[in-house]
């Protein structure tokens, strides 16, 4: 997705060889027009897959997921990183380790919002080592729902997550694939 790549080139910052900062448009401040384009692109890629629900993880996956849900006409469910007082029983849970935050969270989704008849598209902002996607996929499997695929805004293809998911036969659609982060420069796959 060329628009996303240009935004990353203009506003993204390679903080190290593993960390890409995109908080000016994706995961701290949101660029609504870009999110709308991202949502439409996910919808275009998955339009013939019979998606009934989108599953993401709070918080940075919510914006692209809502826009994709709007374009596909389906509800969006987000896995919470903390159980609330209103979610005490009847939930699916999985452990997810955050590469960026270097912490492990237990994510939860109410059983009322994900059922066996659902065909689920998992969406997240980043794919690095794949733990968030794997945790969400685990929740889809617990619900006995069908996984249509995983939509990723930015994949760090130099890390193992995408390859590991693809080796398992999971369809992964990344809108921007970063091949390297070096000396403050972002290099995309295929460049």
N, C-alpha and C positions, 0 to 999 in steps of 0.2 A: 504494500500500500504506500504509494509514493508520498502522499500528503503526510502520513505519519513519519516516514523517514526524514522528510524535510524538517518537520517539527523537532525531531530528535536532534538533527544536525544543528538547528538554530538555537534550541533552548536546553537540550540535554547536556549533562556534564559527566564525563568519565572521571569519577573520583579516584578510581584505582583500576587495576586490570580485571576486577570482578564486579565493581559497583558502578551502576549508571543512575545518575540522579535526574529524574524527570518530574520533579515536584511542581514545576510551574504550569503543567498542563494535564497530568495524569493522577498523581497520588498525594497531592496536598491541595493544590489549586486545580480546578477542573476547567478545561476549555470545552464548553458545551457544543460548539460547532464541530470541533474535531471528534468529540464523543459521538455526536450524531452520525458522522461519516463512518466511524468505527462500527457503530451498531448496524448501520446499513450494510457494511461490508460483511460482517458476520452473518447477517440475515441472507445476503446474496449467496454466501458459501454454503449455508445450511438450509436453504429454502425448500429443497425437495426431500428433506430427511424426516419430516413428520414430527418436528420438535413440539412437545407439549409444555415443556418447562425448562427454564434456565436456572442453573445452580452456580453460585459464586461464593466467595468468602469475603467477610468484611475486612477492610473497608474499601480498598482500592479497586476491587473487582466490581463494585456496585454500579458505578457510572457507566462503564461500557456494557454491562449486562442489562441495565434498564433500557438503554438505547436499542440494544439488540432485541430485547423483549418487546419493545414498542414496535419495531420494524417487523417482527415475526408474529405479533399479536398473541404473545404468551406471557404467563406470569413469571416473575423472577423471585427466586428464593435465595437468601444469603445465609450461609453458615455463620453462626455467632461464635465469637471467640470466648465468650463468657455466658454462662447460664444466667438468665434473668429470673426474677421472682415469678414471672408468668410462665416460665418453661421449666417445670420441675420434674415432669415425667413424660413418657411417650415421646422420646426423641432418639435420633440416631446420633452417634458420636464417633469421632476419630481423632487421633493425635496428628498434629502438623508441626513440623519444625520450620521456622522462618530463617532463611539464609541471611537476609538483610538485618533482622533484629536479633539473630542468634539466640532465639528462645523457642520453646515448644509450648504450643497451646492445644487444649482440647476443644475442638469445634463441635457444635451441636446444630441439628436441624430438627424441627418438630415433625413427627410422623404424619401430622395432618396436612403438611405441605409438600410431601413427596411420597408417591404411591407406586405400586407395582405396574400400573398401566401407563406410567409416564415414560416418554422418550426424552431424555435429558441431554441438553447441551451444557457442558461445564465451561465457564468463562473466567479468566483471571487476567490481571494486569501483566504479570511477569511469569516466565517459566525459566528457572535456573536449574536447580537440582531436582525439581519435580515433586517435592513433598506436599505442597498445597494441592496440586492437581491430584496426586495419589490419594490424599485424604478425602477430597471431594468425590473421587471415583469410588472409594471405599463406602461412602455414604450412599451413593447411587446403588451399589451392590447390596448393601444392607436393606434398602427399600425394595429390592428385587425389581427395580426399574431397568430400562434399557438405556445404555450410554450411546448417544449418537456420535459424540466426539468432544474434543477439547479445543476451545478457541482461546488463543493467547494474543494479547496486544503486542508484547515485546518478548521474544524468546532470546535468551543468551545461549546461542547454539554451541558455544565453546564449553558450556557446562553440560553435564550428562542427562539432565531431566528429559529433554525432548527425545533424545535417542532411546532412552530406556522405555518411555511410553510407546514409541513407535515399534520397538522390538516386541512389545506385548500385543501388537496388532491394533493399538488405539489410534484413531484418526486424530491428528494434531494439526490445526490450522493456525499458523502464526502470521500476524499482519506485518511484523517487522522482525527480521532475524539478524541479531547482532553476532558477528563472527569474532570480533576482538574489540577490546578496550585497552588502548595503550597510549601513554603520554598525552592524555586528555583528548584523544581522538577516538571516534566511533567508526568502526568498519563493519559494513553490512555483509551478510553472506552473498556471494556472487559478485563481489566487487574486486 
